[in-house]
């Protein structure tokens, strides 16, 4: 498993609302929670759930929710 400086990557994302804004917020909130807990082995697991309805054109179904 490689170490990636997620905090730096997230901080470098320019402001502005996009379809990725909720995901960025999830990551930032997770980092802040880990820092508040003052632990060195924090982990953020994100599961992307897609709609169970199949698309007519065989594309990947849209994202329905995130589990953190």
N, C-alpha and C positions, 0 to 999 in steps of 0.2 A: 504494500500500500504506500503510495507516495504522499508526501506532505505538500499540500497546496495552500498558499496563503490566501484563503477565501476572503478574509476580512479586507485585505488590500484590494483584491479583485472587485469585491462589492463596493468598496469606497470609491473605486475608479469609475464606476458606472455613472454616466451623466444623468442628471435629474431630468425628469419628464416621464409622463405616464405612458407605458406601453403594455402590451399583453404580458410582458414578463415582470411587471411591477409587483404583483402579489408574490411571486416566487422570490424576488429580491427581498421583500419585506419579511418573508418567512425565514430566510437565511440570516438577515440582520438581527431579527428578534431572537433567533436561536443562539447566535454569537453573543448577544448581550446577556442572555440567560446563563450561558456557560461562564461568562466573565463574572457575573453577579454571584454565582455559586463558588467562584474561586477554585475551580478544579482544573487540572492539567490534562485530563483525559476526556474532555467533553466530546460529544458526538451528536450530529444532527442527521437524522434519517428522514428522508422525504420520499413518500410513495405517491406516484401520479396515478390516479384512477381515471380511466377513460369511460365514456358512455358505452353501455352494453349494446346500444342500437348500431347495427351495421350500416355503413354508408353504401349508397347505391353504386357509387363509382369505385368501390373497393379501396377507398382511401382509409387512412387510420381514423378511427372515431375521435371526436373532440374530447378534450380534457373535461372531466366532470368535477373533479375535486383533487385536493392534495391532503394526504395524511402525514402528520409530522410526529 
